[in-house]
Amino acid sequence: MEAVEQATILIVGAGPAGLATAACLTQQHIPYIIVERESCSASLWRHRAYDRLKLHLAKELCELPHMAYPASTPTYIPRENFVE
């Protein structure tokens, strides 16, 4: 049987979409690299969102793949919970 070469996926940006993509690739055992121009993930939420900001959708609609929020998390997630 012929060996299949697996490429490494490049994910540009470590925001919610980039992290969701990484979670899905991890579950499929597909190698990836995330590049982010800022010094942290979700930098817009960490540095440019006001402190009292909450997501306007229920937590069940905002979960990253394979990373459910704990039952104790409020329905509408405050900024500090989202960036954790």
N, CA, C and O atoms as a GROMACS GRO file, in nm:
protein
  336
    1MET      N    1   0.084  -0.117   0.000
    1MET     CA    2   0.000   0.000   0.000
    1MET      C    3   0.089   0.124   0.000
    1MET      O    4   0.190   0.129   0.071
    2GLU      N    5   0.053   0.223  -0.079
    2GLU     CA    6   0.132   0.345  -0.092
    2GLU      C    7   0.111   0.437   0.027
    2GLU      O    8  -0.002   0.460   0.069
    3ALA      N    9   0.220   0.490   0.081
    3ALA     CA   10   0.212   0.584   0.194
    3ALA      C   11   0.157   0.718   0.145
    3ALA      O   12   0.193   0.764   0.037
    4VAL      N   13   0.073   0.777   0.225
    4VAL     CA   14   0.015   0.907   0.193
    4VAL      C   15   0.089   1.014   0.272
    4VAL      O   16   0.100   1.005   0.395
    5GLU      N   17   0.140   1.114   0.202
    5GLU     CA   18   0.209   1.223   0.270
    5GLU      C   19   0.106   1.323   0.321
    5GLU      O   20   0.014   1.361   0.248
    6GLN      N   21   0.121   1.364   0.446
    6GLN     CA   22   0.026   1.458   0.505
    6GLN      C   23   0.091   1.594   0.520
    6GLN      O   24   0.198   1.608   0.579
    7ALA      N   25   0.026   1.695   0.465
    7ALA     CA   26   0.077   1.832   0.474
    7ALA      C   27   0.036   1.894   0.606
    7ALA      O   28  -0.064   1.854   0.667
    8THR      N   29   0.111   1.992   0.650
    8THR     CA   30   0.076   2.070   0.768
    8THR      C   31  -0.009   2.188   0.723
    8THR      O   32   0.027   2.259   0.629
    9ILE      N   33  -0.122   2.209   0.790
    9ILE     CA   34  -0.215   2.316   0.757
    9ILE      C   35  -0.169   2.445   0.824
    9ILE      O   36  -0.127   2.443   0.940
   10LEU      N   37  -0.177   2.556   0.753
   10LEU     CA   38  -0.145   2.687   0.809
   10LEU      C   39  -0.276   2.758   0.842
   10LEU      O   40  -0.359   2.780   0.754
   11ILE      N   41  -0.294   2.794   0.968
   11ILE     CA   42  -0.410   2.871   1.013
   11ILE      C   43  -0.362   3.013   1.040
   11ILE      O   44  -0.274   3.036   1.122
   12VAL      N   45  -0.422   3.108   0.970
   12VAL     CA   46  -0.383   3.248   0.986
   12VAL      C   47  -0.481   3.315   1.081
   12VAL      O   48  -0.598   3.335   1.047
   13GLY      N   49  -0.434   3.349   1.200
   13GLY     CA   50  -0.517   3.415   1.300
   13GLY      C   51  -0.559   3.321   1.411
   13GLY      O   52  -0.608   3.211   1.386
   14ALA      N   53  -0.540   3.366   1.535
   14ALA     CA   54  -0.576   3.286   1.653
   14ALA      C   55  -0.698   3.344   1.722
   14ALA      O   56  -0.708   3.343   1.844
   15GLY      N   57  -0.791   3.394   1.642
   15GLY     CA   58  -0.920   3.438   1.695
   15GLY      C   59  -1.012   3.318   1.708
   15GLY      O   60  -0.968   3.204   1.692
   16PRO      N   61  -1.140   3.340   1.735
   16PRO     CA   62  -1.234   3.229   1.752
   16PRO      C   63  -1.238   3.133   1.632
   16PRO      O   64  -1.242   3.012   1.652
   17ALA      N   65  -1.236   3.184   1.510
   17ALA     CA   66  -1.242   3.096   1.392
   17ALA      C   67  -1.114   3.014   1.379
   17ALA      O   68  -1.120   2.895   1.347
   18GLY      N   69  -0.999   3.076   1.402
   18GLY     CA   70  -0.874   3.002   1.395
   18GLY      C   71  -0.864   2.895   1.502
   18GLY      O   72  -0.817   2.785   1.475
   19LEU      N   73  -0.908   2.927   1.623
   19LEU     CA   74  -0.906   2.829   1.732
   19LEU      C   75  -1.005   2.715   1.707
   19LEU      O   76  -0.976   2.600   1.739
   20ALA      N   77  -1.121   2.747   1.650
   20ALA     CA   78  -1.220   2.643   1.616
   20ALA      C   79  -1.162   2.549   1.510
   20ALA      O   80  -1.179   2.428   1.518
   21THR      N   81  -1.096   2.606   1.411
   21THR     CA   82  -1.032   2.524   1.307
   21THR      C   83  -0.926   2.434   1.368
   21THR      O   84  -0.919   2.316   1.335
   22ALA      N   85  -0.845   2.488   1.457
   22ALA     CA   86  -0.741   2.409   1.523
   22ALA      C   87  -0.801   2.295   1.605
   22ALA      O   88  -0.748   2.184   1.605
   23ALA      N   89  -0.911   2.321   1.675
   23ALA     CA   90  -0.976   2.216   1.754
   23ALA      C   91  -1.024   2.102   1.665
   23ALA      O   92  -1.007   1.985   1.699
   24CYS      N   93  -1.083   2.136   1.552
   24CYS     CA   94  -1.132   2.033   1.460
   24CYS      C   95  -1.016   1.954   1.399
   24CYS      O   96  -1.024   1.832   1.387
   25LEU      N   97  -0.910   2.022   1.361
   25LEU     CA   98  -0.794   1.952   1.306
   25LEU      C   99  -0.730   1.861   1.410
   25LEU      O  100  -0.685   1.751   1.376
   26THR      N  101  -0.724   1.905   1.534
   26THR     CA  102  -0.669   1.823   1.642
   26THR      C  103  -0.747   1.693   1.655
   26THR      O  104  -0.688   1.586   1.669
   27GLN      N  105  -0.879   1.702   1.652
   27GLN     CA  106  -0.964   1.582   1.664
   27GLN      C  107  -0.940   1.485   1.549
   27GLN      O  108  -0.959   1.364   1.564
   28GLN      N  109  -0.899   1.537   1.433
   28GLN     CA  110  -0.874   1.453   1.316
   28GLN      C  111  -0.726   1.414   1.302
   28GLN      O  112  -0.686   1.350   1.205
   29HIS      N  113  -0.645   1.453   1.401
   29HIS     CA  114  -0.501   1.424   1.402
   29HIS      C  115  -0.431   1.479   1.278
   29HIS      O  116  -0.342   1.416   1.222
   30ILE      N  117  -0.473   1.598   1.236
   30ILE     CA  118  -0.412   1.666   1.122
   30ILE      C  119  -0.320   1.775   1.177
   30ILE      O  120  -0.364   1.860   1.255
   31PRO      N  121  -0.193   1.774   1.137
   31PRO     CA  122  -0.100   1.874   1.190
   31PRO      C  123  -0.129   2.014   1.136
   31PRO      O  124  -0.173   2.031   1.022
   32TYR      N  125  -0.105   2.113   1.221
   32TYR     CA  126  -0.129   2.252   1.181
   32TYR      C  127  -0.034   2.345   1.255
   32TYR      O  128   0.026   2.308   1.356
   33ILE      N  129  -0.023   2.464   1.203
   33ILE     CA  130   0.050   2.573   1.267
   33ILE      C  131  -0.043   2.694   1.265
   33ILE      O  132  -0.104   2.725   1.163
   34ILE      N  133  -0.053   2.762   1.380
   34ILE     CA  134  -0.131   2.885   1.387
   34ILE      C  135  -0.032   3.002   1.390
   34ILE      O  136   0.062   3.002   1.468
   35VAL      N  137  -0.055   3.100   1.303
   35VAL     CA  138   0.024   3.223   1.309
   35VAL      C  139  -0.069   3.337   1.348
   35VAL      O  140  -0.181   3.347   1.297
   36GLU      N  141  -0.022   3.421   1.436
   36GLU     CA  142  -0.102   3.533   1.488
   36GLU      C  143  -0.010   3.654   1.499
   36GLU      O  144   0.099   3.643   1.556
   37ARG      N  145  -0.052   3.767   1.448
   37ARG     CA  146   0.035   3.886   1.453
   37ARG      C  147   0.042   3.947   1.593
   37ARG      O  148   0.140   4.015   1.625
   38GLU      N  149  -0.059   3.924   1.675
   38GLU     CA  150  -0.058   3.977   1.812
   38GLU      C  151   0.014   3.879   1.905
   38GLU      O  152   0.050   3.769   1.863
   39SER      N  153   0.033   3.918   2.029
   39SER     CA  154   0.106   3.834   2.124
   39SER      C  155   0.017   3.736   2.200
   39SER      O  156   0.065   3.666   2.289
   40CYS      N  157  -0.113   3.730   2.165
   40CYS     CA  158  -0.205   3.641   2.235
   40CYS      C  159  -0.318   3.600   2.140
   40CYS      O  160  -0.333   3.658   2.032
   41SER      N  161  -0.394   3.501   2.181
   41SER     CA  162  -0.512   3.462   2.104
   41SER      C  163  -0.629   3.556   2.138
   41SER      O  164  -0.631   3.617   2.244
   42ALA      N  165  -0.723   3.565   2.047
   42ALA     CA  166  -0.844   3.648   2.067
   42ALA      C  167  -0.809   3.791   2.110
   42ALA      O  168  -0.870   3.846   2.201
   43SER      N  169  -0.710   3.849   2.043
   43SER     CA  170  -0.659   3.980   2.086
   43SER      C  171  -0.764   4.091   2.079
   43SER      O  172  -0.763   4.181   2.163
   44LEU      N  173  -0.854   4.086   1.982
   44LEU     CA  174  -0.959   4.189   1.977
   44LEU      C  175  -1.044   4.185   2.102
   44LEU      O  176  -1.079   4.289   2.157
   45TRP      N  177  -1.078   4.065   2.148
   45TRP     CA  178  -1.159   4.051   2.269
   45TRP      C  179  -1.080   4.089   2.393
   45TRP      O  180  -1.137   4.143   2.488
   46ARG      N  181  -0.952   4.061   2.395
   46ARG     CA  182  -0.870   4.090   2.513
   46ARG      C  183  -0.837   4.238   2.527
   46ARG      O  184  -0.835   4.291   2.638
   47HIS      N  185  -0.810   4.306   2.416
   47HIS     CA  186  -0.754   4.441   2.422
   47HIS      C  187  -0.844   4.551   2.368
   47HIS      O  188  -0.821   4.669   2.397
   48ARG      N  189  -0.945   4.516   2.291
   48ARG     CA  190  -1.023   4.622   2.228
   48ARG      C  191  -1.172   4.617   2.260
   48ARG      O  192  -1.250   4.697   2.209
   49ALA      N  193  -1.213   4.524   2.344
   49ALA     CA  194  -1.353   4.515   2.384
   49ALA      C  195  -1.368   4.576   2.523
   49ALA      O  196  -1.281   4.560   2.609
   50TYR      N  197  -1.478   4.645   2.545
   50TYR     CA  198  -1.497   4.707   2.676
   50TYR      C  199  -1.529   4.602   2.781
   50TYR      O  200  -1.581   4.495   2.749
   51ASP      N  201  -1.498   4.632   2.907
   51ASP     CA  202  -1.503   4.535   3.016
   51ASP      C  203  -1.640   4.472   3.039
   51ASP      O  204  -1.648   4.354   3.076
   52ARG      N  205  -1.747   4.546   3.018
   52ARG     CA  206  -1.881   4.494   3.047
   52ARG      C  207  -1.944   4.420   2.929
   52ARG      O  208  -2.060   4.380   2.935
   53LEU      N  209  -1.867   4.401   2.822
   53LEU     CA  210  -1.919   4.335   2.702
   53LEU      C  211  -1.962   4.192   2.732
   53LEU      O  212  -1.892   4.120   2.803
   54LYS      N  213  -2.076   4.152   2.677
   54LYS     CA  214  -2.124   4.013   2.685
   54LYS      C  215  -2.161   3.969   2.544
   54LYS      O  216  -2.202   4.050   2.461
   55LEU      N  217  -2.146   3.839   2.519
   55LEU     CA  218  -2.192   3.787   2.390
   55LEU      C  219  -2.343   3.802   2.382
   55LEU      O  220  -2.412   3.787   2.482
   56HIS      N  221  -2.394   3.830   2.263
   56HIS     CA  222  -2.538   3.851   2.248
   56HIS      C  223  -2.611   3.722   2.210
   56HIS      O  224  -2.733   3.724   2.190
   57LEU      N  225  -2.540   3.611   2.198
   57LEU     CA  226  -2.600   3.481   2.173
   57LEU      C  227  -2.577   3.392   2.294
   57LEU      O  228  -2.480   3.410   2.368
   58ALA      N  229  -2.666   3.296   2.314
   58ALA     CA  230  -2.651   3.203   2.426
   58ALA      C  231  -2.522   3.122   2.411
   58ALA      O  232  -2.475   3.099   2.299
   59LYS      N  233  -2.466   3.080   2.523
   59LYS     CA  234  -2.337   3.012   2.524
   59LYS      C  235  -2.336   2.888   2.435
   59LYS      O  236  -2.233   2.855   2.377
   60GLU      N  237  -2.448   2.819   2.424
   60GLU     CA  238  -2.454   2.698   2.342
   60GLU      C  239  -2.428   2.728   2.194
   60GLU      O  240  -2.385   2.641   2.119
   61LEU      N  241  -2.455   2.851   2.153
   61LEU     CA  242  -2.434   2.891   2.014
   61LEU      C  243  -2.295   2.949   1.991
   61LEU      O  244  -2.258   2.979   1.877
   62CYS      N  245  -2.219   2.965   2.098
   62CYS     CA  246  -2.087   3.030   2.087
   62CYS      C  247  -1.972   2.939   2.127
   62CYS      O  248  -1.857   2.984   2.134
   63GLU      N  249  -1.999   2.813   2.153
   63GLU     CA  250  -1.893   2.722   2.194
   63GLU      C  251  -1.801   2.690   2.077
   63GLU      O  252  -1.845   2.678   1.963
   64LEU      N  253  -1.674   2.676   2.108
   64LEU     CA  254  -1.579   2.628   2.009
   64LEU      C  255  -1.596   2.477   1.998
   64LEU      O  256  -1.635   2.412   2.095
   65PRO      N  257  -1.566   2.419   1.883
   65PRO     CA  258  -1.579   2.274   1.868
   65PRO      C  259  -1.497   2.200   1.973
   65PRO      O  260  -1.381   2.233   1.998
   66HIS      N  261  -1.559   2.099   2.034
   66HIS     CA  262  -1.494   2.012   2.133
   66HIS      C  263  -1.454   2.086   2.260
   66HIS      O  264  -1.371   2.036   2.336
   67MET      N  265  -1.511   2.204   2.285
   67MET     CA  266  -1.477   2.283   2.403
   67MET      C  267  -1.604   2.345   2.462
   67MET      O  268  -1.623   2.467   2.456
   68ALA      N  269  -1.689   2.262   2.517
   68ALA     CA  270  -1.814   2.312   2.574
   68ALA      C  271  -1.786   2.396   2.699
   68ALA      O  272  -1.690   2.371   2.773
   69TYR      N  273  -1.870   2.496   2.720
   69TYR     CA  274  -1.859   2.577   2.842
   69TYR      C  275  -1.912   2.497   2.960
   69TYR      O  276  -2.005   2.418   2.944
   70PRO      N  277  -1.855   2.514   3.079
   70PRO     CA  278  -1.907   2.448   3.198
   70PRO      C  279  -2.051   2.493   3.227
   70PRO      O  280  -2.090   2.603   3.189
   71ALA      N  281  -2.127   2.409   3.294
   71ALA     CA  282  -2.266   2.442   3.327
   71ALA      C  283  -2.275   2.569   3.410
   71ALA      O  284  -2.376   2.639   3.405
   72SER      N  285  -2.171   2.600   3.486
   72SER     CA  286  -2.172   2.719   3.572
   72SER      C  287  -2.153   2.850   3.494
   72SER      O  288  -2.171   2.958   3.551
   73THR      N  289  -2.118   2.842   3.367
   73THR     CA  290  -2.099   2.963   3.286
   73THR      C  291  -2.234   3.029   3.261
   73THR      O  292  -2.330   2.960   3.229
   74PRO      N  293  -2.244   3.161   3.275
   74PRO     CA  294  -2.371   3.229   3.250
   74PRO      C  295  -2.417   3.207   3.105
   74PRO      O  296  -2.336   3.183   3.016
   75THR      N  297  -2.548   3.215   3.083
   75THR     CA  298  -2.603   3.195   2.949
   75THR      C  299  -2.542   3.292   2.849
   75THR      O  300  -2.503   3.252   2.740
   76TYR      N  301  -2.532   3.420   2.886
   76TYR     CA  302  -2.470   3.520   2.800
   76TYR      C  303  -2.332   3.549   2.857
   76TYR      O  304  -2.319   3.611   2.963
   77ILE      N  305  -2.232   3.505   2.788
   77ILE     CA  306  -2.096   3.499   2.840
   77ILE      C  307  -2.030   3.637   2.847
   77ILE      O  308  -2.024   3.708   2.747
   78PRO      N  309  -1.982   3.674   2.966
   78PRO     CA  310  -1.906   3.798   2.978
   78PRO      C  311  -1.771   3.787   2.905
   78PRO      O  312  -1.720   3.677   2.885
   79ARG      N  313  -1.717   3.899   2.867
   79ARG     CA  314  -1.591   3.904   2.792
   79ARG      C  315  -1.481   3.823   2.859
   79ARG      O  316  -1.411   3.747   2.791
   80GLU      N  317  -1.464   3.837   2.990
   80GLU     CA  318  -1.353   3.768   3.056
   80GLU      C  319  -1.368   3.617   3.049
   80GLU      O  320  -1.266   3.547   3.042
   81ASN      N  321  -1.490   3.563   3.052
   81ASN     CA  322  -1.510   3.419   3.036
   81ASN      C  323  -1.480   3.375   2.893
   81ASN      O  324  -1.424   3.267   2.871
   82PHE      N  325  -1.518   3.457   2.798
   82PHE     CA  326  -1.498   3.422   2.657
   82PHE      C  327  -1.349   3.411   2.623
   82PHE      O  328  -1.309   3.319   2.552
   83VAL      N  329  -1.268   3.503   2.671
   83VAL     CA  330  -1.126   3.501   2.635
   83VAL      C  331  -1.047   3.394   2.710
   83VAL      O  332  -0.938   3.358   2.667
   84GLU      N  333  -1.101   3.344   2.820
   84GLU     CA  334  -1.034   3.234   2.892
   84GLU      C  335  -1.036   3.110   2.808
   84GLU      O  336  -0.985   3.007   2.849
   0.00000   0.00000   0.00000
